[in-house]
């Protein structure tokens, strides 16, 4: 930490490191994925979901049957992605998965949602800290939500639009807000 003008502190970003992040693939594989993601996966002119699923599998993702990946989806590390059957990903979903992301079956992740397995230590040196995300069967994450590292979203839960999920959510609940909180049970 250094003092600026004698009144406030700042963190020297030159000292930031990778923290507990370890890349599971070499630089060449990461570069190849970067090109494929930019040219096909995140390409709005490529409307065919099966092509996206096939390329994700080719790079190590475990994808179930009958999954839909609408155009302009981003996946940082397909080798850290597991998806069950009958799962949908809406337009502009971004999976920033420096750690494992497990998505169950019959899940809907709607437009503009951001899943991130990483963040930086804001107190010491801004080292990257990563933790997995688990989304259980039957979950619906509605549009433009943010799901943060280390979270498990329980079976058949619903997350309402524009919510920030910063802690794990129990099964069959409806949750919303920033920070995300329990609203009511999904099924009466």
C-alpha positions in Angstrom: 0.0 0.0 0.0 1.1 3.5 -0.7 -0.1 6.8 0.5 -1.4 9.4 -2.0 -1.2 13.0 -1.0 -0.8 11.8 2.6 -4.5 11.2 3.0 -5.6 8.0 1.2 -4.2 4.6 0.4 -4.0 2.8 -2.9 -2.8 -0.7 -3.9 0.2 -1.0 -6.3 -1.4 -3.1 -9.1 2.1 -4.0 -10.3 2.3 -6.3 -7.3 -1.0 -8.1 -8.1 -0.7 -11.8 -8.8 -2.7 -14.7 -9.9 -3.6 -15.7 -6.4 -5.2 -19.2 -6.3 -5.9 -19.2 -10.1 -4.2 -22.0 -12.1 -4.8 -22.2 -15.8 -5.9 -25.8 -16.8 -4.6 -25.4 -20.4 -1.5 -24.2 -22.1 -1.1 -20.9 -23.9 -1.6 -22.4 -27.4 -4.9 -23.9 -26.4 -6.0 -20.7 -24.8 -5.0 -18.8 -28.0 -6.9 -21.3 -30.2 -10.0 -20.9 -28.0 -9.7 -17.1 -28.1 -9.9 -17.2 -31.9 -12.8 -19.8 -32.0 -14.7 -17.9 -29.4 -14.3 -14.5 -31.3 -15.0 -16.0 -34.7 -17.9 -18.4 -34.0 -19.1 -18.7 -30.4 -19.5 -14.9 -29.9 -20.5 -14.2 -33.5 -24.0 -12.9 -34.0 -23.9 -14.0 -37.7 -23.7 -17.7 -36.6 -27.2 -18.7 -35.6 -26.7 -22.4 -35.2 -26.6 -23.5 -31.5 -25.3 -27.0 -32.3 -22.1 -25.6 -33.8 -21.5 -23.7 -30.6 -22.2 -26.8 -28.5 -19.9 -28.9 -30.7 -17.0 -26.4 -30.5 -17.4 -26.1 -26.7 -17.2 -29.9 -26.5 -14.1 -29.9 -28.7 -12.4 -27.6 -26.3 -13.3 -29.8 -23.3 -16.7 -28.7 -22.1 -19.1 -31.4 -20.9 -22.4 -30.5 -22.6 -25.6 -32.6 -22.2 -28.2 -33.2 -24.9 -30.7 -30.7 -26.3 -28.8 -27.6 -25.0 -29.3 -24.3 -26.7 -26.6 -21.6 -26.8 -28.0 -18.5 -28.5 -25.6 -16.2 -30.4 -23.2 -13.9 -28.8 -22.4 -16.1 -25.8 -18.9 -15.8 -24.2 -17.1 -18.6 -22.4 -13.6 -17.9 -21.0 -12.6 -21.5 -20.4 -14.7 -24.3 -22.0 -12.6 -26.9 -20.2 -14.1 -25.6 -16.9 -17.8 -25.9 -18.1 -20.2 -28.7 -17.3 -23.9 -28.4 -18.5 -26.7 -30.9 -18.0 -29.5 -31.8 -20.5 -32.2 -29.4 -21.9 -30.4 -26.2 -20.7 -30.7 -22.9 -22.4 -28.3 -19.9 -22.5 -29.8 -16.6 -23.8 -28.1 -13.9 -25.9 -25.1 -12.1 -24.4 -24.6 -14.6 -21.5 -21.0 -14.3 -20.3 -19.4 -17.2 -18.4 -16.1 -15.9 -17.0 -15.1 -19.3 -15.6 -11.6 -19.3 -14.3 -12.8 -22.1 -12.1 -15.4 -24.8 -12.7 -19.0 -23.8 -13.6 -21.5 -26.6 -13.2 -25.0 -26.0 -14.7 -27.6 -28.7 -14.1 -30.4 -30.0 -16.4 -33.5 -28.0 -17.4 -31.8 -24.7 -16.5 -32.5 -21.3 -18.2 -29.8 -18.6 -18.0 -31.4 -15.6 -19.6 -30.1 -12.7 -21.7 -27.2 -10.6 -20.5 -26.4 -12.7 -17.4 -22.8 -12.7 -16.2 -21.3 -15.6 -14.2 -17.9 -15.0 -12.8 -15.7 -17.4 -10.8 -13.1 -14.8 -10.0 -12.6 -11.5 -8.2 -9.6 -9.7 -6.7 -8.6 -9.3 -3.1 -9.5 -5.7 -2.5 -7.7 -5.3 0.8 -4.1 -6.6 0.3 -2.6 -6.8 -3.2 -5.5 -7.4 -5.7 -4.5 -11.0 -6.2 -7.0 -13.0 -8.2 -9.2 -15.3 -6.1 -11.3 -18.0 -7.8 -14.0 -20.4 -6.6 -16.5 -22.6 -8.5 -20.2 -21.8 -9.3 -22.9 -24.5 -9.2 -26.4 -24.0 -10.6 -28.6 -27.0 -9.8 -31.4 -28.5 -11.9 -34.4 -26.5 -12.8 -33.0 -23.1 -12.0 -34.1 -20.0 -13.9 -31.7 -17.0 -13.8 -33.6 -14.2 -15.5 -32.1 -11.4 -17.6 -29.1 -9.3 -16.7 -28.2 -11.0 -13.4 -24.7 -11.3 -11.9 -23.6 -14.5 -10.2 -20.4 -14.3 -8.2 -17.7 -16.8 -7.3 -18.3 -19.6 -4.8 -22.1 -19.5 -5.2 -24.5 -22.5 -5.4 -28.0 -21.8 -6.6 -30.3 -24.5 -5.3 -32.7 -26.7 -7.3 -35.6 -24.9 -9.0 -34.7 -21.5 -7.6 -35.5 -18.3 -9.6 -33.3 -15.2 -9.7 -35.3 -12.1 -10.8 -33.9 -9.6 -13.3 -30.9 -7.4 -12.5 -30.1 -9.3 -9.3 -26.6 -9.8 -7.9 -26.1 -13.3 -6.4 -23.3 -13.0 -3.9 -24.1 -15.9 -1.6 -25.6 -19.4 -2.1 -29.4 -19.6 -2.5 -31.7 -22.4 -1.2 -33.8 -24.6 -3.5 -37.2 -23.6 -4.7 -37.0 -20.0 -3.7 -37.5 -16.8 -5.6 -34.7 -14.3 -5.0 -34.0 -10.8 -6.2 -32.2 -7.5 -5.7 -28.7 -6.2 -5.0 -27.7 -7.8 -2.8 -29.9 -10.8 -3.7 -32.5 -11.8 -1.0 -35.3 -14.3 -0.6 -38.7 -13.1 -1.9 -40.9 -16.1 -1.5 -41.2 -19.8 -2.3 -41.4 -20.6 -6.1 -44.0 -23.3 -5.7 -46.9 -23.0 -3.2 
